[in-house]
Structure formats: C-alpha cells, structure tokens
Amino acid sequence: MKKEYSIIFLMVLFAVFIAIEIPGLVHLEPGDENVYFYMGKLISEGKMPYRDFFSSHPSLHIFSVGLIYSLFGYNLVALKIIPLLCYLVSAVFLFLLMKKRFGSNEAIVAVFIFLFSYNVMLEATYFLGIELTTMFCSIGLYFLFEKRFFVSGIFFGFAGLSGLYSLIPSAVVFAVLFLKQKRNFLFFLFGFSVTFVLVNLLMLVLFGQPYVQQSYIYHLKKPTTPTSNIETFVKVIINNWLIFLGAILFILFSKKRNILQLPLIVSAVYLLYLAVSSRIFNFYFIILFLFLSTVSALGFFSFFSSLKKASLRIFFFLAIIVLFGIFAFNRITYIEKIDFDSFANGKELASFIEQNSPKDAIIFGDSDTAALISLLSGRRLAFDMADTNDMVFSSGLVSISATYEALKNSKASLFIILRPGRAIFNFPETISFIQEECILARQIDDPLRGTFLLLECSPTQ
C-alpha cells in the first residue's frame, strides 16, 4: 500500500470510530467516571486527593481530571473527549510502529483490530484513566522499538502514574533489557525514574502515608472474586474474538516471532497477571489489546501467506470480513442502543433532590450513582466521599460503621442513594442505618440498570 493511501485508510478508520463514539460524549451513565469527575470538582476547589478525600488512582489520572474540570467545569463533552483523543493518539503511534517495522497494510490492520475491539469502543468516552495509561504505553512502545530507551522509559513512567496495571508491561521491558541489553536497561531505568519514581517521591513528601495506603496498599487488600473474574475473562474473549484469533494464528504461523517477541511476552505476562488478580474489570484488558494488536495483525497476514491456493486466500479473506462485519454490527448496535442509552432517570432523581432539599443538603450512597446525582443536583457528597464502592470499605482502609456514625451526627439534610443487591447495599450496617434513620422518598425502576432507591434521612437535631 502506498504511503498516501495508508494515511487515507487511517483517516477513514478514525472518522468511522469518531462517528460511532459521538453519542457517548453527552451520555450520562452510573459508573466510575462520575466518581472521578467529582474528585476533579474537589481539586478545582483547592482540595487534594489522599489528604482531603480518598483516591485509589495514581496521581496523573486524577489531577488530569482536576485540570479539565478547572478549565471547563462539569462539561460532559470536555471531560469525555479526553479518552476519545487518547485512544486516537494510541492508534497513531501503533500505526507508526507497525508501518515502519512491517508495512502499511499491517499497520492499518493493527489499528483496525485495536480501535474496533469491543472494549475500546465501549470505553472510548469514559474517563477511567485506562485511556491515559494506554496512550503512554503506546508512545513508550514506539520509542522502545526506535531504540530511544530513555524517552521510552519516560512514557512508561507516565503510564504507571496513570494506571498501576501498566507496571506489568514496564516490568517485562525491564527484565528483557536487563537480560539482553544492560546498557539500554540503564537508559530506560533513568527515563522511568524521571517520571514514575520522582513523582511518587513528590506525592510521598506531600501526602505521606495516606498516599501509599490509598494508591498501593488498597489494591492489595481488595477482596477476591474468582467467579466474577472467570466471567469477565469469558465475556472479554467472546466480545473480542478477532484479536485473540489473530494472536493464535501468529503463534501457529508467523515466522517473525523474534521481532515481536516483546509484545508477545508482555501479552502473556499481562494475561497471567489478570488471571491471578483479586478482582478485574473489562477495561483492564485494553492495555493487553494494545500489545496484542501488533501480534494479531501479523497473525492474519502470516496465515494468509501460508495458504498456497488463491481460492483459499480469497475464501479466508471474505470469511473474515463477513464474520467480523456481522459481529461488529451487533456490537456497535449494542453500544449505540444500550450502552449509549442516556440515564434519564438520573436527572429525575437529581430534580427530586433539588426540589425537596436545601442547598446545603448532602448525598451519600452507591458509588456509581451518588457522585452523578450530586453533580446534577448541585448538592455535595457527604464528607466529600466520592469513592464509596464496597471494596473501599471491605479493604479496611475506611470504616463503614464510622461513616454511618458520622452521618448520624451530621446536621445537614441527607439523601442516600442505593441499588438493591449491589455494592454497599449488602452491608448489614447499611440496612441497619436506613431502617433506623431513613424513609423511602423515591424508587426508580430503570429497565436497563435495575432499581434505584432514594432515601431521605433525618439529621441530628
């Protein structure tokens, strides 16, 4: 493929990807991103993570949200366009890497496999932090293949500051360089230290032990959910079968394994890390897809080259296009009609609180929902506690009993939002508190998301 044609194909892929994702830029949904948006609001007010509120994410992610919020306020488009741009930048560096090493055709296929994987499409307008991590890993990987080890280390360090799961690829790079290229290992280590090590030392100086507890120890104390992890693996493989199929074909048919040995090792180690993790989520696989897409793209080309008869090549080519076309259509339809179905009931809950409470009322409850309703209603979260997911309390770093005791002693009007059977609703302390202190003010039965309970609780007089 000529250079100018490859750029045109790349632009077409970008245009289609953006067209699919545009509805997500104004999409309301209960989820983790609302927690980070609220944290961004707190930072814009001069409050600091780890000191003034609990934050389990590394510093780069949460301060990035704070910067965007400081500039634009609670502006969904401004906040949600960041992950979209990050994935496009990731695709650019993936394209540059593959084009230089293998050719334009392989580069276009790698970008296609990565961008149009189900999980990337699903998360492309959710500011979760994984988009920053993936982007920095993509840039770091490109410079690693360019043998600019110091620069590569800098960007892998940035990746670690936005998502701890990127430390797995970084560890593999460290190990490979140490075993094979000790001089380059030192350059990579120096670059990595300039960002990851120095910033962590700065955070430690500024925030002390709470920074270590929230950013690192918390993740070691998360409760194990092996059944949930197995279900996640199965769903991810089914929803992203193309990228895994290409990787298998690479292992079976590729003669260029040495060139992509590093991405293959990273993919294997990262899969092992996910397999033994205490609790994983779908978006954790996106970093894997970045590395696996390089391998997968060559896998398809290797298998195609192994077919001696022209008829078999044509059949294979058409079969892949038809199968992926059908599957992609189903996945895109799901994203557009289900995932991008905006949470209108959230506005109803927020409106109810606005109309039935003073402006100094506070909100507590389901982590996915409470922050969203707080932002929509203009009411603050109790104690600026944005992250109230069950793992925060189960880890022992934050006491659920002490939290409810503090709520009992609060003099502000209090609303609690819960989702039956989910997260903190299952704690006996929650049931006890709402039975003693609260009445049901509103119940919403959302056809896609289940039941939401809005409870009004009596403050201490």
N, C-alpha and C positions, 0 to 999 in steps of 0.2 A: 504494500500500500504506500503510495506516495505521501510525502510529508504533509502537503496541503490537504489531502483527503483525510488523513488521520485526524487532523485538527477539526475538520468539518464534522466527522463522525463523533468526535469527543464533544463538540458543542451541541450536537443533536441529542446525545445522551444526557448532557446537562439540562437542556431545555425540557426534555421529557420528564426527567427527575424533578425539576423545579415545578413543572405543571402539576405533577401528582401531589407534591407536598404543599402547594399554596394554601389549600383549605386548612392545613394544620397550623398556619401562622395566626389564626384567630380562633383556635379551638380550645375550649375550656374542658378540662378533664380532671377528676380527682386523681392525684398522683404526686410523686416525689418532687416534681419540678415546682409545685406550689410552695413546698417547704423551703426550697432554695430561693424562690422569689421573695418570700417573706424575710428570709435571712438577708437578702440583698437590700430589702427595705430597712432592716435594722442597721446595716452597715452604712446606708445613706444617711441615717440619723446620727451617726457617730459611734454606734455601738460595735463591739468587736467580738468575733467568734472566739470560742474557747474560754473567754473571760466573762462576757455578758450573756452568752447563750450557748447551748450545747450544739456542736457541729462535728459530725463524724467524717466530713470530707477534708481532703488536703486543702491547703490554703489557696492555691491558684484558682481552683474552681469557684470557691465561694466568694473570693474577692473580685473575680471577673463578673459574677452576677451583681455584686455590690456596685461595681463601676457602671454597668449598663443601667441599673436601677437609679443610680445617682444622676445619670445624664437624661434619662427618659421617663423615670417614674414607672408606675405599673402600666407599661405599654406592651401588650402581648406580642405585637409584631416585632418590636425592637428586641425583646427578650428571646423570642422563638426563632428569629432569623439567624442567630449566632450558631446554633447547632447545624442548621442547614448549610451555612457558609463553611463551617469546619469540615463537614463531610465532602464538600466540593473541593476544598483545598487538599484534603487527604487523597481524593481521586486524582488531582493534578499531579501530585508527587508520585503516586502509584503509576500513573501513565508515563511520567518521565523516566522512572526507574526501569519499567518493563520495555519501553521503546528503545532505550539506549542499550539494554542488555540483550534483547531478543528480537525486537522489531515492532512496527506499528500495529500489525494485526494482533499480536499477543498483548500489546498494551491496551488496545480497545476492548478486547475480551476480558482482560483482568478488571478494568474499570467497570465494565458491564456487570460482571459477576459480583463485584463488591457493592456498587451503588444500588443495584437492584436485588440484592439479597433482602429477604423479607424483613429481617431485624433492623437493617439500616433504614429501609423505607419507613418502618414502623416508628423508629426513634428520631427521625431526622428533624423533627420540630419540637423535641422535648429536651430542655436544657438540663441534662442529668449529670454532666461532667464527662461522660464517656466520649463525647464528640471532641472535646479538647484533647483528651488523652490519645484518641485515635489519630487526630491530626498531628500531634507532636511525634507520635510513633512513626507515622508515615514519613514525615520530614527527616527524622532521625535515621530511618531505614535507608532512605535515598542517599543521604550523605555517608552512611556506612558503606554502601556499595560504591560510592565515589571515592572511598578511601580518605575521607576527611573526618578522621576519627574524633578529633577534638570537638568539631561542630556537631557531629552525630551525638556525642556524649551530652552536649548542652541540651539538645532537644529531647533525648531520652530522659534527662533530668527534669525538664519541664513536664514531660508525660507523667513522671512519678509524682509531681506536685499537683497534678490534676486528677489522678486516679491511681491508687496503690496497686491495682492489678497489673499496671504496666511494669512493675518491678520484676515480673516474671520474664518478659522478653529481655529486659535490661540485664537480668542475671544470666540469661543464656548467652547474650553478647559478651558479657564479662568473661564467662567461662571459656567460650570459643577463642576469644582473643588471648586470654592468658595461656591457653594450651598451645596456640599456634603462632601468635604474633605478640610477644611480650612488650615490645616497644610501642606498638599501636594500642595495646591494652592500657599503657600509662597515659597516652593521649586521650583515650576515651574516658578513663577514670578522672582525669583532670577536668575535662569538659563537664562530665556528670557532676563532679563535686562543685563546680562553679554555680550550678543551679540548684540541684536537689539538696546537696549537703549544706551549702551555705544558707539557703532559705530555711531549711529545717532548724539550723542552729539559731537563726534570727527569730523564728517562731518560738523556739525553746526559751530564748532570752526574754522575749516579750510576754509570753503567756505561761511559761513554766510547766509544771506537771500536768495541769489540765489539758494542754495541747497534746502531750504524749498519750494521756489516757483516752481522749476523745478520738484522735486521729489514728492511733495504732492499737492500743490495748483493747479498746471497744471491739474491734474487728476480730480479735482473738477470743472474745467472750460471747460472741453471738451463739445462740442456741443452734444445735444441729438439727436439720430437717432432711434426712436422707431420702425419704419418699418423695418429697417435693423436688429435690434435686434430680432424681431419676425422671420424673415427669417433665421437668424443664429440658433435660437433655433430649428426651424423645421428641418433644414439640419442636425444639430448635432444629433437629436433624430433619424432621418431616417438612418443616416450613422452609428449609434452606437446602434441600436435597441436591441442588445443582452444584453448589460449591463443594460439598462432600464427595459427590460423584467425580468431579474433576480431580480432586486430591487423590482418590483411589486410582484413577486412570494414570495419574502422574507416577505413583509408586509402581504400578504394574508395567508401564510402557515407556516412561521417559528415559532418555539417555543423557539428560542434563542435570542429573540429581546433584552433582557436585556444586554446580553454580548456585542452585537454590537450596543448598544444604542447610543454611542458617534459618530461613523461613520455615523449612520443614521441621527442624529441631524445635524452634520456638513454638510452632503449632502443636507438636506432640507434648511438649512440657506444659504448655498452657492448658491443653485438654486434661492432662493429669492433675494440674492444679485445681481446675474446676471440679474434677471428679472427687477430690478429697476435701473440698471446701465445705465449711459447715452449712452455708446457705448461699445459693446462687440465684441470679435473676437473668432473664433472657438477654438483657443488654450487655451483660458481661462478655458475651460471645463476639461482640463487634470487633474487638481488638484481634481476636482469633481470625475473623474473616479478612482483616487487612492482610495478615501474613499468608493465610490460606489461599487468598485470591491469586497471588503470584504463582503458587504451586498449581492451583486448579486450572488456570488458564493454559499453562503448558501441558497439563494432563490431557486436555481435549485435543490440543494440537498434536501431541505425541500419539494418541490413539488414532487420530485421523490419518497421520502419516504411516501408521502400521498397517492400514488397510490397503492391500495391493490393488484390488479391483476398483475401477472408477465407480461402478454401480454401488458398491458397498459404501464408498465415501459419500456419494450423493444421498443414499438412504440414511446414513448416520447423521449427516448434516441436516436434512429435512426433519428427521425424527426429533432431534434435539430442539430445533426451532419450534415445531408443533407442540411438543410436550411442555416446553418451558413457556410458550405463548399461552397455552391453556391455563397452566398453573399460575403464571404471573397475572393473568386476567382475574383469576379467582382471588388472588392475594390483594391485588390493587382494589378490587371491588370491596373486599372486606375492609381495607384501610379507609376507603372513601365513605362507605356507608355505615360502618360500625365504629371504627376507631376515631374517625373524624366527626362522629355524631356528637355535637357540642352538648355539654351538660347544662341544659336549660334549667333543670331543677335546682342547680346551684344558685342561679340568680333568684329563684323563688325563695330559697332558704335565706339568702342574704337580704332580700327585700323584707322578709318577715322580721328579721332581727332589727333592721333599720327602723321599721315602723313600730316596733314594740320594745325598744330599749333606749336608754340614754346613750350619748356618745361615748361615755366612759365605761360602757359595758365591756366585758371580756368574754373570750371564746376559748374553749378547750375541747379536746376530743380526738377523733380519728385523724391520724397524721395526714392521710391523703386528702382529707376534706376540710378540716378545720382551717388550715392556712389559706385555702382558696376562698372560703366563705369570709374569712377575716379581711382579705384583700378586697373582696367585692363589696362588703358591707361597711368598711371603714372602721370596724371595731378591732381592738388589739387582741392578740393572743395572750392568754394568761401567763404572766411571768416571762413574756417573750419566748415561750417554749414552743418553737416551731416544729422541732422533730420529736413527735410523741409516738413513734412506731413502737410496737411491742418489744422489739429487740433492745431498744434503749433501756427499758425497764428490766427486761429479763437478764441483761448483762450485769446488772447490779450497780452500774455507774450512776443511775438515777433511781431514786426510791419512789415507787408508785404510791405507797402509803403516805410518805411525807408530802407528796404532791397533792393528794386529796385532802390531807390535813390543812395544808396551806390554802387550798380552795375554800375549805370550810370557814377559815378565819378571814377570808377576803371580804371586804365591804362593798365590792363592786357587783353590779348585776352580772350574772353568769349564765351563759348558754353552753351546753355540752352537745357536741355532735358525735353520734355513734353509728356504726354499721353492725347490726346483729350478726354474731358469729365471727366477726373479723377483729383482728388486732387486739387493742386494749379492752374491747367489749368483753373478751373472755376472761379477764382478770376478776377474781372474786371481789377485789377492792372496788372495782368499777361498779359492779352490781350492787354492792352494799351502799356505796355513795349515792347512786341515783335513786335507790329505793328510799333512802333516808332524807335526801335533800332536794330532789327534783320532781317535776311533773312533766308529762309529755306535752309539748307545745305544738309539735308538728310532726307528721310522718309522711315521708315521700317514698313511693314505690316506683323506682326507676326501672323500666323494662330491660335495660342493658346492664345496670350496675347494682341492682338489688335495692334493699330497703335502707333508708336514712332516717334516723331518729334525731329530732331536735328537742332537747330537754331544757327547760327553764328551771334554774336552781336558786334557792333562797340564800342570799348573802347573810353574813352575820350582822345583826342589828346592833 
